[in-house]
Amino acid sequence: MSKTLFKRIIDREIPAKIVYEDDRCLAFEDVNPQAPVHILVIPKKEIPSLADLTEDDAALAGHLLLVIQKLAVERNLAKGYRVVANCGPDAGQSVPHLHFHLLGGRSLAWPPG
């Protein structure tokens, strides 16, 4: 099985503008931003999607959300932000590696699309 785009970023085979990293996750700016702030937060553990999380991943999932919260504070998103996890092709998931989009810096419409 070949590496996903995100695994290649984790392994530093593809450059990315990394804004946060620790032993469990990586966060980087989206190359096709949909808002002034558009950061992807990914676990270093290879999990295909939100649907593939297990009870053993509970601490990791919570950690990812806390990292998102920290990044939102650092980016001055006190007026609001959106966190999106696309799950499966019908939802628009294009990379089979769990990831969260942190979007903010402008008013975000609802429904999203």
C-alpha positions in Angstrom: 0.0 0.0 0.0 1.4 3.4 -0.9 1.7 6.2 1.5 -1.1 8.8 1.7 -0.3 12.5 1.0 -0.5 13.2 4.7 1.8 10.4 5.7 4.3 11.8 3.2 4.0 15.2 4.8 4.5 13.6 8.3 7.6 11.8 6.9 8.8 15.1 5.4 8.8 13.8 1.9 6.5 16.6 0.8 6.9 20.1 2.1 4.2 21.8 4.2 3.9 25.0 6.2 3.8 23.3 9.6 2.3 25.4 12.4 2.2 22.8 15.2 3.8 19.5 15.9 4.1 17.1 18.8 4.6 13.4 19.2 1.0 12.6 18.3 -0.1 15.1 15.7 0.9 17.6 13.0 -0.9 20.8 11.9 -0.2 22.6 8.7 -1.7 25.3 6.5 -4.0 24.0 3.7 -2.5 24.6 0.2 -6.0 25.6 -1.1 -7.4 27.7 1.8 -11.1 28.2 2.0 -10.8 30.9 4.6 -8.1 33.3 5.9 -7.3 30.7 8.5 -7.4 27.1 7.1 -5.3 24.6 9.0 -5.3 20.9 8.8 -4.7 18.9 12.0 -3.8 15.3 11.5 -2.8 12.4 13.8 0.6 10.9 13.1 -1.1 7.5 13.6 -2.5 6.4 10.3 -6.3 6.3 10.7 -8.2 6.4 7.4 -11.2 8.4 8.7 -13.4 9.4 11.6 -15.3 6.2 11.0 -12.2 4.2 11.8 -11.6 5.6 15.3 -11.7 3.0 18.0 -12.0 3.2 21.8 -8.2 2.9 21.9 -8.0 6.2 20.0 -10.1 8.2 22.5 -7.2 10.0 24.1 -5.7 10.8 20.6 -9.1 12.2 19.4 -9.4 14.4 22.4 -5.8 15.6 22.0 -6.5 16.6 18.4 -9.5 18.7 19.5 -7.4 20.4 22.2 -4.7 21.2 19.6 -7.4 22.7 17.4 -8.6 24.9 20.3 -5.0 26.0 21.0 -4.5 26.9 17.3 -7.8 28.9 17.3 -6.6 30.9 20.2 -3.2 31.5 18.6 -4.9 32.7 15.4 -7.2 35.1 17.3 -10.4 33.3 16.2 -12.4 34.5 19.3 -15.3 35.6 17.1 -15.7 32.0 15.9 -14.3 29.2 13.9 -15.4 26.0 12.3 -14.0 22.5 12.6 -14.8 20.0 9.8 -14.0 16.3 9.5 -15.1 14.9 6.1 -15.8 11.2 6.4 -15.9 9.2 3.2 -16.1 10.2 -0.5 -19.7 11.4 -0.4 -18.6 13.9 2.3 -15.7 15.1 0.2 -12.9 13.3 2.0 -10.1 13.2 -0.6 -7.2 11.9 1.5 -7.8 8.6 3.4 -6.1 9.8 6.6 -8.1 11.3 9.4 -7.9 15.1 9.4 -9.7 18.1 10.8 -10.0 21.4 9.0 -9.8 24.5 11.2 -11.5 27.4 9.3 -11.9 30.9 10.5 -10.9 34.6 10.0 -14.2 35.5 8.2 -17.9 34.9 8.6 -18.7 31.3 7.6 -22.1 30.6 6.0 -24.5 27.8 6.8 -25.3 25.4 5.3 -21.7 24.9 4.2 -22.5 23.3 0.9 
